[in-house]
Amino acid sequence: MPKPSLRTRSKKRVQKRVPGGRTTIHFKKEKSKPAKCSRCGQMLHGISRCHPSELRKLTRSQRRIMRMYGGQLCASCLRELLKEAVRIAA
């Protein structure tokens, strides 16, 4: 009997053959939701959409975008913020 968290049909099931010759059910890990912009909620491009344990194994440059607020704001929101900052400073 699988543990209670796996007793749902929303989990993907995969039949796997084990070395003993019999088949067992393995449950697929779900992908994490895509990263979103904290300002407008748009999906962030360039950030891998994988399980957190797999995300840790990636290099730092694959985990986030190397610019100001990379991984937090989308490019268009960052552009607007920079414009506002320059206008206020000037």
Summary of the structure (lengths in Angstrom):
residues: 90
radius of gyration: 20.6
end to end distance: 67.3
largest distance: 73.5
contacts: 164
relative contact order: 0.13
helix: 29%
strand: 13%
